[in-house]
Amino acid sequence: MALTSRQEEVKAEFVRERGVWGEVWECFLQLDPEFLSAYLDYYMVPWRKGHLDARTREFIYIGLDAAATHLYEPGLRLHIREALKLGASAGEIVEVIELASTLGIHSVTVGMPILTEVLARHGLRDGPAPLTERQEALKAAFVEKRGYWSSSWDETLELDPDLFEAYTRFSSLAARSGLLSTKSRELICLAFNVATTHLYEPSIRLHFDNALTAGATLDEILETIEIASVIGLHAATMAMPILADELARAAKAKDQ
């Protein structure tokens, strides 16, 4: 189908700004070029500001798309490819993926405090028990490896020190190579916690604090949040091609 002058203009602008084009964007262009233009302007805000370097931005996208709350394969593949083009190593990308893999622990950090409240209501708990020698050692090991302590871990340490010990080891692995800076790790973790698909406030606050402590600027943190906000567009990148396919199918059936 021949493009209108407006569609040609939008496509040229998109390719100039993003450096990519494909079937998904062609569907947008055919179905609603103004939406594509508005999306491009929205998407490019953090890129135009440039407070984060391009590779860090790609790492943030990888963390967002790989997280269990999103699992967006097209974006994951695209941003891994772009990160490699920018000189990222396999080890750096593995570290990003390992950071995203820790997100599942929030089942525990949300569930354990609620469980202790319910246990108390049923008369099965009368307050936090004093930490054992082992629990004190596990807490100290966590602080040494992770560099902080949060009260969100108190119930997990008390109720299941075995799980806490295993998670401490698991969550510390990403940082062992030191390929990513502490600041980069904190911004990546901030992104998948602040993402619309997760919105986990305790960790958002934690990673704000940790990122600032690691030297992140306000502008870098704002860019991270802005990058996270664009995953809402994946509703359209998934649905527009399906709509285009079904419109073509319906038109073909009508002609038969």
C-alpha positions in Angstrom: 0.0 0.0 0.0 1.4 3.4 -1.0 2.2 5.7 1.9 0.7 9.1 2.2 3.1 12.1 2.5 2.4 12.2 6.3 3.2 8.5 6.6 6.4 9.0 4.7 7.3 11.9 7.0 6.6 9.8 10.2 8.6 6.9 8.9 11.6 9.0 8.0 11.5 10.6 11.4 11.3 7.2 13.1 14.2 5.8 11.2 16.3 8.9 11.8 15.6 8.9 15.6 15.6 5.1 16.3 17.8 3.7 13.5 15.5 0.7 13.1 12.4 -0.2 11.1 10.4 -3.4 10.8 7.0 -5.0 10.3 5.7 -3.9 13.7 6.3 -0.3 13.0 4.9 -0.7 9.5 1.6 -1.8 11.1 1.6 1.3 13.3 2.3 3.4 10.3 -0.6 2.0 8.3 -3.1 1.9 11.2 -2.3 5.2 13.0 0.7 7.2 11.9 -0.1 10.0 14.5 0.1 7.4 17.3 3.5 6.2 16.0 4.7 9.8 15.9 3.5 10.5 19.4 5.1 7.3 20.7 8.4 8.2 19.1 8.5 11.6 20.8 7.6 9.9 24.1 10.2 7.2 23.7 13.0 9.5 22.7 12.8 11.9 25.7 15.5 10.1 27.8 17.6 9.5 24.7 17.6 13.2 23.8 18.6 14.2 27.3 21.5 11.8 27.3 22.3 11.8 31.0 22.8 8.0 30.9 25.2 6.5 28.4 23.7 4.4 25.6 24.9 1.1 26.9 23.5 1.7 30.4 20.1 2.5 28.8 20.2 -0.8 26.8 21.0 -2.6 30.1 18.0 -1.0 31.7 15.7 -2.1 28.8 17.1 -5.7 29.0 16.3 -5.8 32.7 12.8 -4.5 32.1 12.1 -6.9 29.3 13.7 -10.0 31.0 11.9 -9.5 34.4 9.4 -12.1 35.4 6.7 -9.5 35.4 7.1 -8.6 31.8 9.0 -11.3 29.8 8.8 -9.4 26.5 10.9 -11.4 24.1 10.9 -9.1 21.1 12.3 -6.2 23.2 14.7 -8.4 25.0 16.2 -9.7 21.7 16.4 -6.2 20.3 18.1 -4.6 23.3 20.6 -7.5 23.7 21.5 -7.0 20.1 21.9 -3.2 20.5 23.9 -3.6 23.7 26.3 -5.9 21.9 26.6 -3.4 19.1 27.6 -0.8 21.7 30.4 -3.0 22.9 28.7 -4.7 25.9 30.3 -8.0 26.9 28.4 -11.3 27.4 29.4 -11.1 31.1 27.8 -7.6 31.5 24.6 -8.8 29.9 24.6 -12.0 32.1 24.9 -9.7 35.1 21.8 -7.7 34.0 19.8 -10.9 33.5 20.9 -12.2 36.9 19.8 -9.0 38.6 16.4 -9.3 36.9 16.1 -12.9 38.2 16.1 -11.8 41.8 12.7 -10.1 41.4 10.8 -13.3 42.5 11.9 -12.8 46.1 9.2 -10.2 46.4 6.7 -13.0 46.9 8.6 -13.6 50.1 9.2 -10.0 51.2 5.5 -9.3 50.7 4.2 -12.6 52.0 6.2 -13.1 55.2 5.1 -9.9 57.0 1.5 -10.6 56.2 2.0 -14.2 57.4 3.4 -12.9 60.8 0.3 -10.7 61.2 -2.1 -13.5 60.5 -0.1 -15.9 62.9 -0.4 -13.3 65.6 -4.1 -12.9 65.1 -4.5 -16.7 65.4 -2.4 -16.7 68.6 0.5 -18.5 67.0 3.0 -15.7 67.3 3.6 -13.1 70.0 6.3 -11.0 68.4 9.6 -11.4 66.7 11.8 -14.0 68.3 15.4 -13.0 69.3 17.8 -13.9 66.6 19.9 -17.1 67.0 23.6 -17.0 66.6 23.2 -18.4 63.1 20.6 -15.8 62.2 22.9 -13.0 63.4 25.7 -14.5 61.3 23.4 -14.7 58.2 22.4 -11.1 58.7 26.0 -9.9 58.9 26.9 -11.9 55.8 24.0 -10.3 53.9 25.2 -6.8 54.9 28.7 -7.7 53.9 27.7 -9.0 50.5 24.9 -6.7 49.6 26.0 -3.6 51.4 22.7 -2.7 53.2 20.0 -4.0 55.5 16.3 -3.4 55.2 13.6 -4.3 57.7 11.8 -6.1 54.9 14.1 -9.0 55.5 13.4 -9.3 59.2 10.5 -11.8 58.9 12.3 -13.9 56.3 15.4 -14.2 58.4 13.3 -15.1 61.5 10.9 -17.6 59.9 13.1 -19.3 57.4 16.9 -18.8 57.8 17.6 -21.5 55.2 15.7 -19.6 52.5 17.4 -16.4 53.6 20.8 -17.9 53.4 20.1 -19.4 49.9 18.8 -16.1 48.7 21.8 -14.2 50.0 24.1 -16.4 47.9 21.8 -16.2 44.9 21.3 -12.4 44.9 25.0 -11.7 45.5 26.2 -13.6 42.4 25.4 -10.8 40.0 27.8 -8.4 41.6 30.7 -10.9 42.0 32.3 -10.1 38.7 32.2 -6.3 39.2 31.6 -5.8 35.5 28.8 -3.4 36.1 29.2 -0.4 38.5 27.2 -0.3 41.7 25.4 2.7 40.2 24.4 0.8 37.1 23.2 -2.2 39.1 21.0 0.1 41.3 19.5 1.8 38.3 18.7 -1.5 36.5 17.1 -2.8 39.7 15.2 0.5 40.1 13.8 0.2 36.6 12.2 -3.3 36.9 10.8 -2.4 40.4 9.3 0.9 39.2 7.9 -0.7 36.0 4.2 -0.7 35.5 4.1 -4.4 35.7 5.6 -4.5 39.2 5.4 -1.2 41.1 7.0 -2.6 44.2 7.3 0.4 46.4 9.7 -0.9 49.1 12.3 -1.7 46.5 11.7 1.5 44.6 12.6 3.4 47.8 15.5 1.2 48.5 17.0 1.5 45.1 16.5 5.3 45.1 18.5 5.4 48.3 21.2 3.0 47.0 21.5 4.7 43.6 22.0 8.1 45.2 24.6 6.7 47.6 26.3 5.1 44.6 26.6 8.6 43.0 23.6 8.6 40.6 22.3 12.1 39.8 18.6 13.1 39.9 18.7 13.3 36.1 20.0 9.8 35.8 17.3 8.5 38.1 14.6 10.4 36.2 15.8 8.9 32.9 15.6 5.4 34.4 12.0 6.0 35.4 11.2 7.4 32.0 12.7 4.4 30.2 10.6 2.1 32.4 7.5 4.0 31.6 7.5 3.2 27.9 6.9 -0.6 28.4 3.2 0.3 28.3 3.6 0.6 24.5 4.1 -3.2 24.3 0.3 -3.4 24.4 0.4 -1.9 21.0 3.5 -3.7 19.6 1.9 -7.0 20.5 -1.7 -6.0 19.3 -1.1 -3.9 16.2 0.4 -6.7 14.1 -2.4 -9.1 15.2 -5.0 -6.5 14.2 -3.3 -6.0 10.8 -3.3 -9.8 10.3 -6.9 -10.2 11.2 -8.0 -7.2 9.0 -6.2 -8.9 6.1 -7.8 -12.2 6.9 -11.3 -10.6 7.1 -10.7 -8.7 3.8 -9.6 -12.0 2.1 -12.6 -13.9 3.4 -14.9 -11.1 2.2 -13.5 -11.3 -1.3 -14.0 -15.0 -1.6 
